[in-house]
Structures are given as C-alpha cells and as structure tokens.
C-alpha cells in the first residue's frame, strides 16, 4: 500500500491516503458529471486530513445523505462522504498531488449515478 498526498488548488485543504489505486469510479450524476471527479473509496482509517478543516464547506442536495466537501477559497472538490457509504471517503484522484493518472492507468469503472437506485445494487466501487 502506498501513501498519497492530495490538496485543493490553493493548498489550504491537504490530506493523505493509504491506497493501492487500481480501480476508480466515474459517476455521471448531476454533480459528479459537472465536477469531473474520478473517485476512489477510502475507509476512514486510511484517510488523514492534514490541513484545512476550517476551509472546507459542504453542499448537500436531493436526499442529503452525501456530503460534498469543497474548499471555500478555491472551490475545488478533493473528497466527499458518499451516499452509498457515508462512513468512507470518496477521494477525487485528480486532487492527488503525487499520482499520475495517465502513467498508472487504473481501470475506470463507469457508475450510472443518473439512475442511482438501480446502479448502486451490486456495483463494485473498488
């Protein structure tokens, strides 16, 4: 398992994760599609917020279960607490400072978030 460091654009929000990045999900729901996130699920024991808790702001919509967190200064969305697994973090791998998406080329699994109720049944996020 490798430790990766990530941040928002301005650097106020910083975090670390311990993970093997071989498969990530790309959701097409109304918010993920507009943000362009590529998500990796990380359990809380493998996620560390190292700076910027005070800079985070939250957006909730629809059921209110998912906590979409973003930097109040630069607006970048480094991670969320997903509806399907609110105890975990959905880390936007595009915000990892030391991860080369093209070089690693993990499997990108499309998730049909526009039809969330049907799609979540049996989907393997990792």
VEXMARSE-500266 format. One record per atom (N, C-alpha, C, O): residue in three letters; residue number from 1; atom name; x, y, z. Coordinates in nm, 3 decimals. Example, Ala and Ser with C-alpha at 12.3 -4.5 7.8 and 13.67 -1.06 7.14 Angstrom:
<nodes>
ALA 1 N 1.319 -0.569 0.780
ALA 1 CA 1.230 -0.450 0.780
ALA 1 C 1.320 -0.330 0.780
ALA 1 O 1.424 -0.332 0.846
SER 2 N 1.285 -0.225 0.708
SER 2 CA 1.367 -0.106 0.714
SER 2 C 1.290 0.003 0.787
SER 2 O 1.341 0.114 0.804
</nodes>
This chain:
<nodes>
UNK 1 N 0.085 -0.118 0.000
UNK 1 CA 0.000 0.000 0.000
UNK 1 C 0.089 0.124 0.000
UNK 1 O 0.193 0.128 0.067
UNK 2 N 0.047 0.224 -0.076
UNK 2 CA 0.125 0.345 -0.091
UNK 2 C 0.054 0.463 -0.025
UNK 2 O -0.069 0.467 -0.020
UNK 3 N 0.130 0.558 0.025
UNK 3 CA 0.073 0.682 0.079
UNK 3 C 0.077 0.788 -0.030
UNK 3 O 0.181 0.813 -0.091
UNK 4 N -0.039 0.851 -0.052
UNK 4 CA -0.050 0.960 -0.150
UNK 4 C -0.091 1.086 -0.074
UNK 4 O -0.163 1.080 0.025
UNK 5 N -0.044 1.199 -0.124
UNK 5 CA -0.082 1.328 -0.068
UNK 5 C -0.166 1.402 -0.170
UNK 5 O -0.142 1.395 -0.291
UNK 6 N -0.265 1.474 -0.119
UNK 6 CA -0.353 1.548 -0.208
UNK 6 C -0.388 1.684 -0.150
UNK 6 O -0.362 1.712 -0.033
UNK 7 N -0.448 1.767 -0.235
UNK 7 CA -0.484 1.902 -0.190
UNK 7 C -0.586 1.961 -0.285
UNK 7 O -0.613 1.909 -0.394
UNK 8 N -0.643 2.072 -0.240
UNK 8 CA -0.725 2.154 -0.329
UNK 8 C -0.630 2.238 -0.414
UNK 8 O -0.509 2.222 -0.403
UNK 9 N -0.681 2.326 -0.497
UNK 9 CA -0.596 2.406 -0.586
UNK 9 C -0.510 2.506 -0.509
UNK 9 O -0.392 2.521 -0.539
UNK 10 N -0.568 2.575 -0.412
UNK 10 CA -0.492 2.678 -0.338
UNK 10 C -0.404 2.620 -0.228
UNK 10 O -0.318 2.690 -0.175
UNK 11 N -0.425 2.493 -0.194
UNK 11 CA -0.341 2.427 -0.094
UNK 11 C -0.387 2.441 0.049
UNK 11 O -0.323 2.387 0.140
UNK 12 N -0.497 2.510 0.073
UNK 12 CA -0.546 2.522 0.211
UNK 12 C -0.592 2.389 0.266
UNK 12 O -0.569 2.358 0.383
UNK 13 N -0.659 2.309 0.182
UNK 13 CA -0.704 2.176 0.223
UNK 13 C -0.602 2.074 0.174
UNK 13 O -0.574 2.065 0.055
UNK 14 N -0.546 1.998 0.270
UNK 14 CA -0.447 1.896 0.237
UNK 14 C -0.483 1.767 0.310
UNK 14 O -0.535 1.769 0.422
UNK 15 N -0.452 1.656 0.245
UNK 15 CA -0.486 1.526 0.303
UNK 15 C -0.388 1.421 0.253
UNK 15 O -0.312 1.443 0.159
UNK 16 N -0.393 1.305 0.320
UNK 16 CA -0.314 1.188 0.280
UNK 16 C -0.407 1.068 0.280
UNK 16 O -0.502 1.060 0.357
UNK 17 N -0.376 0.974 0.191
UNK 17 CA -0.447 0.846 0.190
UNK 17 C -0.346 0.734 0.176
UNK 17 O -0.238 0.753 0.120
UNK 18 N -0.381 0.619 0.226
UNK 18 CA -0.304 0.497 0.205
UNK 18 C -0.390 0.409 0.115
UNK 18 O -0.500 0.371 0.153
UNK 19 N -0.339 0.377 -0.005
UNK 19 CA -0.422 0.303 -0.101
UNK 19 C -0.338 0.238 -0.209
UNK 19 O -0.223 0.276 -0.233
UNK 20 N -0.397 0.140 -0.272
UNK 20 CA -0.350 0.084 -0.399
UNK 20 C -0.454 0.129 -0.500
UNK 20 O -0.571 0.094 -0.489
UNK 21 N -0.413 0.207 -0.598
UNK 21 CA -0.508 0.264 -0.693
UNK 21 C -0.506 0.183 -0.821
UNK 21 O -0.425 0.208 -0.911
UNK 22 N -0.596 0.087 -0.829
UNK 22 CA -0.606 0.003 -0.948
UNK 22 C -0.741 0.020 -1.017
UNK 22 O -0.755 -0.011 -1.135
UNK 23 N -0.841 0.068 -0.943
UNK 23 CA -0.976 0.083 -0.998
UNK 23 C -1.041 0.205 -0.934
UNK 23 O -1.041 0.219 -0.812
UNK 24 N -1.094 0.293 -1.017
UNK 24 CA -1.164 0.412 -0.969
UNK 24 C -1.298 0.420 -1.040
UNK 24 O -1.319 0.356 -1.142
UNK 25 N -1.388 0.500 -0.984
UNK 25 CA -1.520 0.511 -1.047
UNK 25 C -1.541 0.651 -1.102
UNK 25 O -1.491 0.750 -1.050
UNK 26 N -1.617 0.655 -1.212
UNK 26 CA -1.655 0.780 -1.276
UNK 26 C -1.807 0.783 -1.282
UNK 26 O -1.870 0.708 -1.357
UNK 27 N -1.864 0.871 -1.201
UNK 27 CA -2.010 0.881 -1.188
UNK 27 C -2.063 0.987 -1.285
UNK 27 O -1.998 1.089 -1.308
UNK 28 N -2.180 0.961 -1.340
UNK 28 CA -2.242 1.057 -1.432
UNK 28 C -2.361 1.131 -1.371
UNK 28 O -2.443 1.187 -1.443
UNK 29 N -2.372 1.130 -1.237
UNK 29 CA -2.484 1.201 -1.175
UNK 29 C -2.470 1.351 -1.198
UNK 29 O -2.368 1.397 -1.250
UNK 30 N -2.570 1.425 -1.159
UNK 30 CA -2.574 1.569 -1.190
UNK 30 C -2.455 1.645 -1.132
UNK 30 O -2.408 1.740 -1.194
UNK 31 N -2.407 1.608 -1.015
UNK 31 CA -2.296 1.683 -0.956
UNK 31 C -2.159 1.627 -0.996
UNK 31 O -2.069 1.704 -1.028
UNK 32 N -2.143 1.495 -0.996
UNK 32 CA -2.013 1.437 -1.032
UNK 32 C -1.978 1.465 -1.177
UNK 32 O -1.862 1.492 -1.209
UNK 33 N -2.076 1.459 -1.264
UNK 33 CA -2.051 1.488 -1.405
UNK 33 C -2.004 1.630 -1.427
UNK 33 O -1.915 1.654 -1.509
UNK 34 N -2.062 1.724 -1.355
UNK 34 CA -2.021 1.864 -1.369
UNK 34 C -1.885 1.891 -1.306
UNK 34 O -1.809 1.975 -1.354
UNK 35 N -1.853 1.818 -1.197
UNK 35 CA -1.723 1.836 -1.131
UNK 35 C -1.612 1.761 -1.202
UNK 35 O -1.495 1.799 -1.192
UNK 36 N -1.646 1.655 -1.272
UNK 36 CA -1.545 1.575 -1.341
UNK 36 C -1.461 1.490 -1.248
UNK 36 O -1.344 1.463 -1.277
UNK 37 N -1.518 1.448 -1.137
UNK 37 CA -1.441 1.370 -1.041
UNK 37 C -1.418 1.227 -1.087
UNK 37 O -1.500 1.169 -1.158
UNK 38 N -1.306 1.172 -1.045
UNK 38 CA -1.276 1.030 -1.056
UNK 38 C -1.253 0.985 -0.913
UNK 38 O -1.158 1.028 -0.848
UNK 39 N -1.340 0.898 -0.864
UNK 39 CA -1.343 0.868 -0.721
UNK 39 C -1.279 0.736 -0.683
UNK 39 O -1.292 0.635 -0.753
UNK 40 N -1.211 0.740 -0.570
UNK 40 CA -1.155 0.622 -0.506
UNK 40 C -1.210 0.616 -0.365
UNK 40 O -1.195 0.712 -0.289
UNK 41 N -1.273 0.506 -0.330
UNK 41 CA -1.324 0.489 -0.193
UNK 41 C -1.210 0.458 -0.099
UNK 41 O -1.125 0.373 -0.127
UNK 42 N -1.209 0.527 0.015
UNK 42 CA -1.106 0.509 0.116
UNK 42 C -1.173 0.501 0.253
UNK 42 O -1.249 0.591 0.289
UNK 43 N -1.145 0.395 0.331
UNK 43 CA -1.201 0.389 0.466
UNK 43 C -1.135 0.495 0.555
UNK 43 O -1.023 0.537 0.528
UNK 44 N -1.203 0.537 0.660
UNK 44 CA -1.153 0.647 0.743
UNK 44 C -1.016 0.620 0.807
UNK 44 O -0.941 0.714 0.832
UNK 45 N -0.983 0.496 0.832
UNK 45 CA -0.853 0.466 0.893
UNK 45 C -0.737 0.483 0.794
UNK 45 O -0.621 0.481 0.834
UNK 46 N -0.769 0.499 0.665
UNK 46 CA -0.665 0.521 0.563
UNK 46 C -0.673 0.661 0.502
UNK 46 O -0.616 0.686 0.396
UNK 47 N -0.743 0.751 0.570
UNK 47 CA -0.758 0.890 0.526
UNK 47 C -0.717 0.981 0.640
UNK 47 O -0.759 0.962 0.754
UNK 48 N -0.634 1.082 0.609
UNK 48 CA -0.593 1.179 0.709
UNK 48 C -0.606 1.319 0.652
UNK 48 O -0.541 1.351 0.552
UNK 49 N -0.688 1.402 0.712
UNK 49 CA -0.695 1.544 0.677
UNK 49 C -0.581 1.611 0.751
UNK 49 O -0.583 1.617 0.874
UNK 50 N -0.483 1.663 0.679
UNK 50 CA -0.363 1.717 0.743
UNK 50 C -0.367 1.869 0.757
UNK 50 O -0.291 1.925 0.836
UNK 51 N -0.454 1.935 0.683
UNK 51 CA -0.468 2.081 0.695
UNK 51 C -0.599 2.124 0.630
UNK 51 O -0.647 2.061 0.536
UNK 52 N -0.655 2.232 0.683
UNK 52 CA -0.767 2.298 0.616
UNK 52 C -0.907 2.257 0.656
UNK 52 O -1.001 2.284 0.581
UNK 53 N -0.924 2.193 0.769
UNK 53 CA -1.060 2.157 0.811
UNK 53 C -1.150 2.281 0.814
UNK 53 O -1.268 2.273 0.779
UNK 54 N -1.094 2.394 0.856
UNK 54 CA -1.172 2.518 0.866
UNK 54 C -1.203 2.577 0.729
UNK 54 O -1.293 2.661 0.717
UNK 55 N -1.130 2.535 0.625
UNK 55 CA -1.153 2.586 0.489
UNK 55 C -1.258 2.506 0.414
UNK 55 O -1.305 2.549 0.308
UNK 56 N -1.296 2.390 0.467
UNK 56 CA -1.394 2.306 0.398
UNK 56 C -1.536 2.358 0.417
UNK 56 O -1.573 2.402 0.526
UNK 57 N -1.612 2.354 0.312
UNK 57 CA -1.754 2.383 0.320
UNK 57 C -1.828 2.266 0.255
UNK 57 O -1.769 2.187 0.181
UNK 58 N -1.955 2.256 0.283
UNK 58 CA -2.030 2.138 0.246
UNK 58 C -2.152 2.174 0.162
UNK 58 O -2.216 2.277 0.183
UNK 59 N -2.182 2.086 0.066
UNK 59 CA -2.302 2.100 -0.014
UNK 59 C -2.376 1.968 -0.012
UNK 59 O -2.318 1.862 -0.036
UNK 60 N -2.505 1.974 0.018
UNK 60 CA -2.592 1.855 0.015
UNK 60 C -2.712 1.885 -0.072
UNK 60 O -2.760 1.999 -0.076
UNK 61 N -2.761 1.785 -0.141
UNK 61 CA -2.881 1.803 -0.222
UNK 61 C -2.959 1.672 -0.224
UNK 61 O -2.914 1.572 -0.168
UNK 62 N -3.075 1.673 -0.286
UNK 62 CA -3.162 1.556 -0.301
UNK 62 C -3.188 1.491 -0.164
UNK 62 O -3.255 1.551 -0.080
UNK 63 N -3.136 1.371 -0.140
UNK 63 CA -3.163 1.303 -0.013
UNK 63 C -3.085 1.364 0.103
UNK 63 O -3.120 1.343 0.219
UNK 64 N -2.980 1.439 0.074
UNK 64 CA -2.897 1.500 0.177
UNK 64 C -2.798 1.404 0.240
UNK 64 O -2.725 1.442 0.332
UNK 65 N -2.794 1.280 0.193
UNK 65 CA -2.706 1.180 0.253
UNK 65 C -2.559 1.202 0.217
UNK 65 O -2.472 1.187 0.303
UNK 66 N -2.531 1.238 0.093
UNK 66 CA -2.393 1.259 0.051
UNK 66 C -2.346 1.397 0.096
UNK 66 O -2.419 1.496 0.083
UNK 67 N -2.226 1.401 0.148
UNK 67 CA -2.166 1.529 0.191
UNK 67 C -2.058 1.565 0.090
UNK 67 O -1.949 1.508 0.091
UNK 68 N -2.088 1.660 0.004
UNK 68 CA -1.994 1.706 -0.098
UNK 68 C -1.912 1.819 -0.036
UNK 68 O -1.963 1.927 -0.011
UNK 69 N -1.784 1.792 -0.011
UNK 69 CA -1.697 1.887 0.057
UNK 69 C -1.606 1.955 -0.043
UNK 69 O -1.554 1.891 -0.135
UNK 70 N -1.587 2.085 -0.026
UNK 70 CA -1.500 2.160 -0.116
UNK 70 C -1.436 2.275 -0.041
UNK 70 O -1.484 2.318 0.064
UNK 71 N -1.327 2.325 -0.098
UNK 71 CA -1.254 2.436 -0.038
UNK 71 C -1.331 2.565 -0.061
UNK 71 O -1.368 2.597 -0.174
UNK 72 N -1.355 2.638 0.046
UNK 72 CA -1.429 2.765 0.037
UNK 72 C -1.348 2.873 -0.033
UNK 72 O -1.406 2.973 -0.078
UNK 73 N -1.218 2.857 -0.044
UNK 73 CA -1.134 2.957 -0.110
UNK 73 C -1.127 2.935 -0.261
UNK 73 O -1.156 3.026 -0.339
UNK 74 N -1.087 2.814 -0.303
UNK 74 CA -1.067 2.789 -0.447
UNK 74 C -1.180 2.711 -0.513
UNK 74 O -1.187 2.705 -0.635
UNK 75 N -1.268 2.650 -0.433
UNK 75 CA -1.383 2.579 -0.488
UNK 75 C -1.358 2.437 -0.534
UNK 75 O -1.448 2.372 -0.586
UNK 76 N -1.237 2.387 -0.515
UNK 76 CA -1.204 2.252 -0.561
UNK 76 C -1.260 2.148 -0.463
UNK 76 O -1.260 2.167 -0.342
UNK 77 N -1.306 2.037 -0.522
UNK 77 CA -1.370 1.927 -0.450
UNK 77 C -1.271 1.811 -0.436
UNK 77 O -1.265 1.726 -0.524
UNK 78 N -1.194 1.805 -0.327
UNK 78 CA -1.095 1.699 -0.314
UNK 78 C -1.150 1.564 -0.266
UNK 78 O -1.093 1.459 -0.296
UNK 79 N -1.262 1.567 -0.193
UNK 79 CA -1.321 1.442 -0.143
UNK 79 C -1.463 1.469 -0.096
UNK 79 O -1.506 1.583 -0.079
UNK 80 N -1.535 1.359 -0.075
UNK 80 CA -1.673 1.368 -0.025
UNK 80 C -1.697 1.251 0.069
UNK 80 O -1.613 1.162 0.084
UNK 81 N -1.812 1.253 0.133
UNK 81 CA -1.861 1.140 0.212
UNK 81 C -1.981 1.088 0.133
UNK 81 O -2.088 1.147 0.139
UNK 82 N -1.965 0.978 0.058
UNK 82 CA -2.065 0.935 -0.040
UNK 82 C -2.193 0.879 0.022
UNK 82 O -2.193 0.823 0.132
UNK 83 N -2.300 0.895 -0.052
UNK 83 CA -2.432 0.846 -0.011
UNK 83 C -2.433 0.695 0.011
UNK 83 O -2.493 0.647 0.107
UNK 84 N -2.368 0.620 -0.078
UNK 84 CA -2.371 0.474 -0.068
UNK 84 C -2.284 0.421 0.046
UNK 84 O -2.302 0.307 0.089
UNK 85 N -2.191 0.502 0.094
UNK 85 CA -2.101 0.460 0.202
UNK 85 C -2.058 0.582 0.281
UNK 85 O -1.943 0.624 0.273
UNK 86 N -2.151 0.642 0.359
UNK 86 CA -2.121 0.767 0.429
UNK 86 C -2.009 0.758 0.532
UNK 86 O -1.956 0.861 0.575
UNK 87 N -1.971 0.640 0.572
UNK 87 CA -1.861 0.623 0.666
UNK 87 C -1.725 0.626 0.598
UNK 87 O -1.622 0.628 0.666
UNK 88 N -1.723 0.626 0.466
UNK 88 CA -1.597 0.628 0.392
UNK 88 C -1.577 0.763 0.324
UNK 88 O -1.664 0.850 0.329
UNK 89 N -1.463 0.778 0.262
UNK 89 CA -1.433 0.896 0.184
UNK 89 C -1.428 0.856 0.037
UNK 89 O -1.376 0.750 0.003
UNK 90 N -1.482 0.939 -0.048
UNK 90 CA -1.467 0.924 -0.193
UNK 90 C -1.366 1.032 -0.233
UNK 90 O -1.401 1.149 -0.244
UNK 91 N -1.244 0.990 -0.253
UNK 91 CA -1.135 1.083 -0.284
UNK 91 C -1.129 1.105 -0.435
UNK 91 O -1.130 1.010 -0.513
UNK 92 N -1.123 1.230 -0.474
UNK 92 CA -1.108 1.266 -0.614
UNK 92 C -0.961 1.248 -0.650
UNK 92 O -0.877 1.329 -0.611
UNK 93 N -0.929 1.142 -0.725
UNK 93 CA -0.788 1.114 -0.755
UNK 93 C -0.724 1.225 -0.838
UNK 93 O -0.601 1.234 -0.843
UNK 94 N -0.803 1.309 -0.902
UNK 94 CA -0.748 1.423 -0.975
UNK 94 C -0.685 1.525 -0.879
UNK 94 O -0.609 1.611 -0.922
UNK 95 N -0.716 1.514 -0.749
UNK 95 CA -0.660 1.606 -0.649
UNK 95 C -0.539 1.547 -0.578
UNK 95 O -0.484 1.611 -0.488
UNK 96 N -0.495 1.428 -0.617
UNK 96 CA -0.374 1.371 -0.557
UNK 96 C -0.254 1.435 -0.623
UNK 96 O -0.239 1.431 -0.745
UNK 97 N -0.168 1.496 -0.543
UNK 97 CA -0.054 1.570 -0.594
UNK 97 C 0.055 1.481 -0.651
UNK 97 O 0.128 1.522 -0.741
UNK 98 N 0.066 1.360 -0.600
UNK 98 CA 0.174 1.271 -0.640
UNK 98 C 0.124 1.145 -0.710
UNK 98 O 0.183 1.038 -0.693
UNK 99 N 0.017 1.157 -0.787
UNK 99 CA -0.040 1.044 -0.860
UNK 99 C -0.054 1.083 -1.006
UNK 99 O -0.118 1.183 -1.038
UNK 100 N 0.005 1.004 -1.094
UNK 100 CA -0.001 1.030 -1.237
UNK 100 C -0.106 0.938 -1.299
UNK 100 O -0.079 0.820 -1.323
UNK 101 N -0.224 0.991 -1.324
UNK 101 CA -0.337 0.914 -1.375
UNK 101 C -0.303 0.845 -1.507
UNK 101 O -0.337 0.729 -1.526
UNK 102 N -0.235 0.914 -1.596
UNK 102 CA -0.202 0.856 -1.726
UNK 102 C -0.097 0.746 -1.714
UNK 102 O -0.107 0.644 -1.782
UNK 103 N 0.001 0.764 -1.628
UNK 103 CA 0.107 0.664 -1.614
UNK 103 C 0.056 0.537 -1.546
UNK 103 O 0.091 0.427 -1.587
UNK 104 N -0.026 0.553 -1.443
UNK 104 CA -0.077 0.437 -1.369
UNK 104 C -0.189 0.369 -1.447
UNK 104 O -0.198 0.246 -1.448
UNK 105 N -0.273 0.448 -1.511
UNK 105 CA -0.385 0.399 -1.593
UNK 105 C -0.472 0.296 -1.520
UNK 105 O -0.486 0.183 -1.567
UNK 106 N -0.530 0.336 -1.405
UNK 106 CA -0.618 0.241 -1.336
UNK 106 C -0.745 0.217 -1.418
UNK 106 O -0.780 0.295 -1.506
UNK 107 N -0.811 0.107 -1.387
UNK 107 CA -0.941 0.080 -1.450
UNK 107 C -1.037 0.191 -1.407
UNK 107 O -1.045 0.225 -1.289
UNK 108 N -1.109 0.247 -1.502
UNK 108 CA -1.210 0.348 -1.471
UNK 108 C -1.347 0.284 -1.493
UNK 108 O -1.387 0.258 -1.607
UNK 109 N -1.417 0.260 -1.383
UNK 109 CA -1.547 0.194 -1.388
UNK 109 C -1.658 0.297 -1.395
UNK 109 O -1.674 0.375 -1.301
UNK 110 N -1.735 0.301 -1.503
UNK 110 CA -1.845 0.396 -1.511
UNK 110 C -1.958 0.357 -1.415
UNK 110 O -1.998 0.241 -1.408
UNK 111 N -2.006 0.456 -1.341
UNK 111 CA -2.119 0.435 -1.250
UNK 111 C -2.235 0.523 -1.296
UNK 111 O -2.219 0.643 -1.314
UNK 112 N -2.350 0.462 -1.317
UNK 112 CA -2.467 0.533 -1.367
UNK 112 C -2.541 0.603 -1.254
UNK 112 O -2.647 0.559 -1.211
UNK 113 N -2.483 0.713 -1.207
UNK 113 CA -2.542 0.789 -1.098
UNK 113 C -2.672 0.859 -1.134
UNK 113 O -2.747 0.899 -1.045
UNK 114 N -2.699 0.874 -1.262
UNK 114 CA -2.829 0.932 -1.304
UNK 114 C -2.943 0.837 -1.270
UNK 114 O -3.057 0.880 -1.254
UNK 115 N -2.911 0.709 -1.259
UNK 115 CA -3.007 0.606 -1.218
UNK 115 C -2.953 0.538 -1.093
UNK 115 O -2.937 0.416 -1.089
UNK 116 N -2.925 0.620 -0.992
UNK 116 CA -2.852 0.579 -0.873
UNK 116 C -2.912 0.455 -0.805
UNK 116 O -2.840 0.360 -0.775
UNK 117 N -3.042 0.456 -0.781
UNK 117 CA -3.106 0.346 -0.706
UNK 117 C -3.081 0.210 -0.771
UNK 117 O -3.054 0.112 -0.702
UNK 118 N -3.090 0.205 -0.903
UNK 118 CA -3.066 0.078 -0.974
UNK 118 C -2.917 0.047 -0.984
UNK 118 O -2.876 -0.068 -0.970
UNK 119 N -2.836 0.149 -1.009
UNK 119 CA -2.693 0.128 -1.034
UNK 119 C -2.616 0.085 -0.911
UNK 119 O -2.521 0.008 -0.922
UNK 120 N -2.656 0.133 -0.794
UNK 120 CA -2.578 0.104 -0.672
UNK 120 C -2.587 -0.043 -0.631
UNK 120 O -2.498 -0.095 -0.564
UNK 121 N -2.694 -0.110 -0.673
UNK 121 CA -2.710 -0.251 -0.638
UNK 121 C -2.603 -0.335 -0.708
UNK 121 O -2.606 -0.352 -0.830
UNK 122 N -2.511 -0.386 -0.632
UNK 122 CA -2.408 -0.476 -0.684
UNK 122 C -2.289 -0.410 -0.751
UNK 122 O -2.201 -0.480 -0.800
UNK 123 N -2.284 -0.276 -0.755
UNK 123 CA -2.169 -0.209 -0.817
UNK 123 C -2.048 -0.224 -0.727
UNK 123 O -2.057 -0.204 -0.606
UNK 124 N -1.936 -0.260 -0.785
UNK 124 CA -1.810 -0.275 -0.710
UNK 124 C -1.731 -0.146 -0.727
UNK 124 O -1.672 -0.122 -0.833
UNK 125 N -1.729 -0.064 -0.622
UNK 125 CA -1.661 0.066 -0.628
UNK 125 C -1.510 0.050 -0.629
UNK 125 O -1.442 0.133 -0.690
UNK 126 N -1.454 -0.050 -0.567
UNK 126 CA -1.309 -0.074 -0.567
UNK 126 C -1.283 -0.206 -0.632
UNK 126 O -1.167 -0.247 -0.644
</nodes>
